[in-house]
Amino acid sequence: MNEFYCFLQQLKMNPTSVFALATVTQVDGSAYRHVGAKMLFAANGERYGLISGGCLEDDLAHHATEVIASFITKSVSYDLRSEDDLGWGQGAGCNGKIKVYVEPLQWNDEWSVVMDLLDQTKKVLMVNGIEGEHSGARLFLGEDGSVFGNVSKESLVSLGYQYQSQLTSFQYLESETIKTNFTIEWLEPDDILYIFGGGPDVEPIVARTAEFGFKPVVIDPREDRCQTNYFPKASLLVSEHPERFLEGNNMKANSYVLIMTHSFMKDQKILEYFLENQPKYLGILGPRRRTERLIDSAPIPSWVHSPIGLDIHAEGAEEISISVLAELIKVRHESRQQQRGRNPIQIITNINPT
């Protein structure tokens, strides 16, 4: 599951506890993680996630403790460009100036709604007032059209609608009109990974991908294989023939797909469907020559991954599952980088949402 969803789970499991959420809001130069990166601190000292290579977290923990105790937000800046012994960078390979916003966080009805929407694979736009007149204001716009939060000011809702249709990456906004600085970002559900085939070689793939922000859906007509004892981390088990599943479900373009039925005829039918309905990722088990046969010796499209997985000379189901996971992560990050290229991180000033 993705990082922020894990944070929400911690809040839900400890509904009376106060946490501190640290978010990287600005970066000048290079840094271990990009703007929007988050880390959660618990009152008992536990930490979830990282925002640097380990050189900032201890100091941030002190600020987090203050925020938890006071319930007052704060911004902290670190200059990692210094190479002397007193510099924060100290060999960590960071050469940038980083600003981090630390805010108190506690489970409430709003986060419950956010979790429900993410569970339904719906995105949620979050507008967060971090400095100025509306510091602490938080507004959510669900992909289903819902609007909720702790503020109802019309100008903030208009700001959310303005960015809902065009935002592809985390943004830091400075609004002189509203006299508030904001962060605005999409909270994303886990990526759905459809796996056609439920053989033993699929088991480690399901187990590993579920730990890294994917929701594995296993489709196999064999009821004796579509069982939770084989796939305890699967998001969904579908005991159905692939053709019937494809006929009855609308496959989204942002889906990830693995074809692993070990049946030439089934693989061919599935491949025919996805050649006409391109997903974000399509991988086919088996040698490239077999894939060429599946499409009648026609050229394999460049976006089809055959064979599946990064070439690490993997042997056996466990190693192959690692290579497949690595390739899925690679494709996911490349897709996000392309989105950031279309909507680069920037500081936007003079926002007038009315």
C-alpha positions as CSV (number, residue, x, y, z in Angstrom):
1,M,0.0,0.0,0.0
2,N,1.2,3.6,-0.6
3,E,2.9,5.6,2.1
4,F,0.1,8.1,3.0
5,Y,-2.5,5.4,3.2
6,C,-0.2,3.7,5.7
7,F,-0.1,6.9,7.7
8,L,-3.9,7.0,7.8
9,Q,-4.0,3.4,9.0
10,Q,-1.8,4.5,12.0
11,L,-4.2,7.3,12.8
12,K,-7.2,5.0,12.6
13,M,-5.6,2.4,14.8
14,N,-4.8,5.1,17.4
15,P,-7.8,7.4,17.2
16,T,-7.1,9.3,20.4
17,S,-3.4,9.9,19.7
18,V,-1.9,13.0,18.2
19,F,0.8,12.5,15.5
20,A,3.0,15.0,13.7
21,L,3.1,15.0,9.9
22,A,6.2,16.4,8.2
23,T,5.9,17.4,4.5
24,V,8.7,18.7,2.3
25,T,7.1,21.9,0.8
26,Q,10.1,23.5,-1.0
27,V,13.5,22.3,-2.3
28,D,16.2,24.5,-3.8
29,G,18.8,22.2,-5.3
30,S,19.0,18.5,-4.9
31,A,17.5,16.4,-2.1
32,Y,17.0,12.8,-1.1
33,R,13.2,13.0,-1.9
34,H,11.1,15.5,-3.9
35,V,8.6,18.1,-2.6
36,G,5.5,16.5,-1.3
37,A,7.5,13.7,0.5
38,K,6.0,13.0,3.9
39,M,7.0,11.4,7.2
40,L,4.8,10.6,10.2
41,F,5.9,10.9,13.9
42,A,4.1,9.3,16.8
43,A,4.1,10.6,20.4
44,N,5.8,7.4,21.6
45,G,8.8,8.1,19.3
46,E,7.9,5.8,16.4
47,R,8.5,7.1,12.9
48,Y,7.0,6.1,9.6
49,G,8.7,7.0,6.3
50,L,11.7,9.1,5.4
51,I,12.2,12.5,3.9
52,S,16.0,12.4,3.7
53,G,18.8,9.8,3.8
54,G,18.7,9.9,7.6
55,C,20.4,13.3,8.2
56,L,17.3,15.3,9.1
57,E,15.0,12.8,10.8
58,D,16.5,13.1,14.4
59,D,16.2,16.9,14.4
60,L,12.8,16.7,12.9
61,A,11.7,14.4,15.6
62,H,12.4,17.1,18.2
63,H,10.2,19.6,16.2
64,A,7.5,16.9,15.9
65,T,7.5,16.4,19.6
66,E,6.9,20.1,20.1
67,V,4.1,20.1,17.5
68,I,2.4,17.1,19.2
69,A,2.6,18.7,22.6
70,S,1.5,22.2,21.5
71,F,-0.8,21.3,18.6
72,I,0.7,24.2,16.8
73,T,2.2,23.9,13.3
74,K,5.7,25.1,12.4
75,S,8.0,25.3,9.3
76,V,11.6,24.2,9.5
77,S,14.4,24.9,7.0
78,Y,17.6,23.0,6.4
79,D,20.5,24.1,4.3
80,L,22.3,20.9,3.1
81,R,24.6,22.7,0.8
82,S,27.4,23.1,3.4
83,E,30.2,20.6,3.1
84,D,31.8,21.4,6.5
85,D,31.5,19.2,9.5
86,L,28.6,21.2,10.9
87,G,26.5,20.9,7.8
88,W,23.4,18.9,7.8
89,G,24.5,17.1,4.6
90,Q,27.6,15.5,6.0
91,G,28.2,13.1,3.2
92,A,24.6,12.2,2.6
93,G,24.8,13.4,-1.0
94,C,22.2,16.1,-0.5
95,N,23.1,19.5,-1.9
96,G,19.9,21.5,-1.5
97,K,18.0,23.8,0.8
98,I,14.8,22.1,2.1
99,K,11.8,23.6,3.8
100,V,9.6,21.2,5.9
101,Y,6.1,21.9,7.2
102,V,5.2,20.0,10.5
103,E,1.6,19.8,11.5
104,P,-0.4,18.0,14.2
105,L,-2.6,15.2,12.9
106,Q,-5.3,13.2,14.5
107,W,-8.0,10.7,13.3
108,N,-11.3,12.3,12.5
109,D,-14.4,11.9,10.2
110,E,-12.6,13.7,7.4
111,W,-9.8,11.2,7.3
112,S,-12.4,8.4,7.5
113,V,-14.0,9.7,4.3
114,V,-10.6,10.0,2.6
115,M,-9.8,6.4,3.4
116,D,-13.2,5.2,2.2
117,L,-12.6,7.0,-1.1
118,L,-9.1,5.6,-1.5
119,D,-10.5,2.1,-0.8
120,Q,-12.9,2.7,-3.7
121,T,-9.9,3.5,-5.9
122,K,-10.9,7.2,-6.1
123,K,-8.4,10.0,-5.9
124,V,-8.9,12.9,-3.4
125,L,-7.5,16.4,-3.9
126,M,-6.2,17.9,-0.7
127,V,-5.8,21.7,-0.2
128,N,-3.9,22.5,2.9
129,G,-3.5,26.0,4.4
130,I,0.0,26.1,6.0
131,E,0.8,29.7,6.6
132,G,-1.2,32.9,6.9
133,E,-4.8,33.8,7.4
134,H,-6.1,30.3,6.8
135,S,-3.3,28.3,8.3
136,G,-4.8,24.9,9.4
137,A,-7.6,25.0,6.8
138,R,-7.9,21.7,5.0
139,L,-10.3,21.1,2.1
140,F,-10.9,17.8,0.2
141,L,-12.4,17.3,-3.2
142,G,-13.2,13.7,-4.0
143,E,-13.0,12.2,-7.5
144,D,-16.7,11.3,-6.9
145,G,-17.6,15.0,-6.7
146,S,-17.7,15.1,-2.9
147,V,-16.4,18.3,-1.1
148,F,-15.6,18.2,2.6
149,G,-13.1,19.5,5.1
150,N,-12.8,21.9,8.1
151,V,-13.4,25.0,6.0
152,S,-16.3,26.1,3.7
153,K,-14.9,29.5,2.5
154,E,-16.1,29.8,-1.2
155,S,-12.8,31.1,-2.4
156,L,-11.0,28.0,-1.1
157,V,-13.5,25.7,-2.7
158,S,-13.0,27.6,-6.0
159,L,-9.3,27.2,-5.6
160,G,-9.7,23.5,-5.2
161,Y,-12.0,23.2,-8.3
162,Q,-9.5,25.3,-10.3
163,Y,-6.7,22.8,-9.6
164,Q,-8.8,19.6,-9.6
165,S,-8.8,19.5,-13.4
166,Q,-5.2,20.4,-14.1
167,L,-3.0,19.3,-11.1
168,T,-0.7,16.3,-11.8
169,S,1.8,16.8,-9.0
170,F,2.3,18.5,-5.6
171,Q,2.2,22.3,-5.6
172,Y,3.1,25.0,-3.2
173,L,0.9,28.1,-3.6
174,E,1.4,31.6,-2.3
175,S,-1.9,33.6,-2.5
176,E,-1.7,37.3,-1.7
177,T,-5.5,37.6,-2.3
178,I,-6.4,35.0,0.3
179,K,-3.3,35.9,2.4
180,T,-2.4,32.3,2.8
181,N,0.2,29.8,1.6
182,F,-1.1,26.4,0.5
183,T,0.0,23.0,-0.5
184,I,-2.2,21.2,-2.9
185,E,-1.9,17.6,-4.0
186,W,-3.7,14.4,-5.1
187,L,-4.0,11.6,-2.5
188,E,-3.8,8.6,-4.7
189,P,-5.2,5.1,-4.2
190,D,-3.0,2.0,-4.7
191,D,-2.5,1.1,-8.3
192,I,-4.6,-1.9,-9.4
193,L,-2.5,-4.8,-10.8
194,Y,-4.6,-7.3,-12.7
195,I,-2.9,-10.7,-12.9
196,F,-4.4,-13.2,-15.3
197,G,-3.4,-16.6,-14.0
198,G,-3.2,-18.1,-10.5
199,G,-0.4,-20.5,-10.6
200,P,2.3,-21.0,-7.9
201,D,4.6,-18.5,-9.7
202,V,2.0,-15.8,-9.1
203,E,2.0,-16.2,-5.3
204,P,5.3,-14.3,-4.6
205,I,4.3,-11.6,-7.1
206,V,1.1,-10.9,-5.3
207,A,2.8,-10.9,-1.9
208,R,5.5,-8.5,-3.0
209,T,3.5,-6.1,-5.1
210,A,0.9,-5.7,-2.3
211,E,3.7,-4.3,-0.1
212,F,4.6,-1.6,-2.6
213,G,1.5,0.3,-3.4
214,F,-0.3,-2.1,-5.7
215,K,-3.6,-3.8,-5.3
216,P,-3.3,-7.3,-6.9
217,V,-6.4,-8.7,-8.5
218,V,-6.0,-12.4,-9.4
219,I,-8.2,-13.8,-12.2
220,D,-8.2,-17.5,-12.7
221,P,-11.1,-19.9,-13.5
222,R,-9.8,-22.6,-11.2
223,E,-11.7,-22.3,-7.9
224,D,-9.2,-24.5,-6.1
225,R,-6.4,-22.0,-6.9
226,C,-8.4,-18.7,-6.3
227,Q,-8.1,-19.2,-2.6
228,T,-6.8,-16.8,0.2
229,N,-4.5,-19.5,1.5
230,Y,-2.5,-19.1,-1.8
231,F,-2.9,-15.4,-2.1
232,P,-3.5,-13.9,1.4
233,K,-2.4,-10.4,0.2
234,A,-4.6,-10.2,-2.9
235,S,-7.0,-7.3,-3.0
236,L,-9.5,-9.5,-4.9
237,L,-9.7,-13.1,-6.1
238,V,-11.9,-13.7,-9.2
239,S,-12.7,-17.2,-10.2
240,E,-13.7,-16.5,-13.7
241,H,-12.5,-17.1,-17.3
242,P,-10.4,-14.2,-18.5
243,E,-12.6,-13.5,-21.5
244,R,-15.7,-13.3,-19.3
245,F,-13.9,-11.0,-16.9
246,L,-12.8,-8.7,-19.6
247,E,-16.3,-8.5,-21.1
248,G,-17.9,-7.6,-17.8
249,N,-15.3,-5.1,-16.5
250,N,-14.2,-1.7,-17.7
251,M,-10.4,-1.8,-17.6
252,K,-9.0,1.6,-16.9
253,A,-6.0,3.0,-18.9
254,N,-4.0,3.5,-15.7
255,S,-4.1,-0.2,-14.9
256,Y,-1.2,-2.6,-14.6
257,V,-1.6,-6.0,-16.2
258,L,0.3,-9.3,-16.1
259,I,-0.6,-12.2,-18.4
260,M,0.5,-15.4,-16.7
261,T,-2.1,-18.1,-17.5
262,H,0.4,-20.6,-19.0
263,S,-2.2,-21.2,-21.7
264,F,-1.3,-20.1,-25.2
265,M,-5.0,-19.7,-26.2
266,K,-6.0,-17.8,-23.1
267,D,-2.9,-15.6,-23.3
268,Q,-3.7,-14.8,-26.9
269,K,-7.3,-13.8,-26.2
270,I,-6.1,-11.6,-23.3
271,L,-3.4,-10.0,-25.3
272,E,-5.8,-9.2,-28.2
273,Y,-8.0,-7.3,-25.8
274,F,-5.1,-5.2,-24.3
275,L,-3.6,-4.5,-27.7
276,E,-6.8,-2.6,-28.4
277,N,-7.2,-1.2,-24.9
278,Q,-3.7,-0.1,-23.8
279,P,-3.1,-0.2,-20.1
280,K,-0.3,1.7,-18.3
281,Y,1.7,-1.5,-18.1
282,L,1.3,-4.8,-19.9
283,G,3.7,-7.7,-19.2
284,I,3.6,-11.2,-20.6
285,L,5.2,-14.2,-19.0
286,G,7.5,-16.3,-21.3
287,P,10.2,-15.7,-23.9
288,R,9.8,-13.0,-26.5
289,R,9.5,-15.5,-29.3
290,R,6.4,-16.9,-27.6
291,T,4.9,-13.4,-27.5
292,E,5.6,-13.0,-31.2
293,R,3.7,-16.1,-31.8
294,L,0.8,-14.8,-29.7
295,I,0.4,-11.9,-32.1
296,D,1.0,-13.9,-35.3
297,S,4.6,-12.9,-35.7
298,A,3.7,-9.2,-35.9
299,P,6.1,-6.7,-34.3
300,I,5.7,-6.5,-30.6
301,P,4.6,-2.9,-29.6
302,S,7.3,-1.1,-27.7
303,W,5.0,-0.6,-24.7
304,V,4.5,-4.4,-24.2
305,H,7.0,-5.8,-21.7
306,S,8.1,-9.2,-23.0
307,P,9.5,-11.0,-21.2
308,I,8.2,-9.5,-17.9
309,G,10.5,-8.1,-15.3
310,L,13.8,-6.2,-15.4
311,D,16.7,-8.2,-16.7
312,I,18.5,-9.3,-13.6
313,H,19.1,-12.9,-14.8
314,A,16.4,-14.0,-12.3
315,E,15.8,-17.7,-11.8
316,G,12.9,-19.2,-10.0
317,A,9.6,-17.7,-9.0
318,E,11.0,-15.7,-6.1
319,E,13.7,-14.0,-8.1
320,I,11.3,-13.4,-11.0
321,S,8.8,-11.7,-8.6
322,I,11.5,-9.3,-7.6
323,S,12.4,-8.4,-11.2
324,V,8.6,-8.0,-12.0
325,L,8.1,-5.7,-8.9
326,A,11.2,-3.7,-9.9
327,E,9.8,-3.1,-13.4
328,L,6.4,-2.1,-12.1
329,I,8.0,0.4,-9.8
330,K,10.1,1.7,-12.6
331,V,7.1,2.2,-14.9
332,R,5.1,3.9,-12.1
333,H,7.9,6.4,-11.3
334,E,8.5,7.1,-15.0
335,S,4.8,7.8,-15.4
336,R,4.8,10.2,-12.5
337,Q,8.0,12.0,-13.7
338,Q,6.3,12.5,-17.1
339,Q,3.3,14.0,-15.3
340,R,5.6,16.4,-13.3
341,G,7.2,17.4,-16.6
342,R,3.8,18.4,-17.9
343,N,3.0,20.2,-14.6
344,P,6.4,21.0,-13.1
345,I,6.8,21.8,-9.4
346,Q,6.7,25.5,-8.9
347,I,5.8,28.2,-6.5
348,I,2.6,30.0,-7.7
349,T,1.9,33.5,-6.5
350,N,-1.0,35.9,-6.7
351,I,-3.6,33.2,-6.8
352,N,-7.1,34.7,-7.2
353,P,-9.6,31.9,-7.1
354,T,-12.7,34.0,-7.2
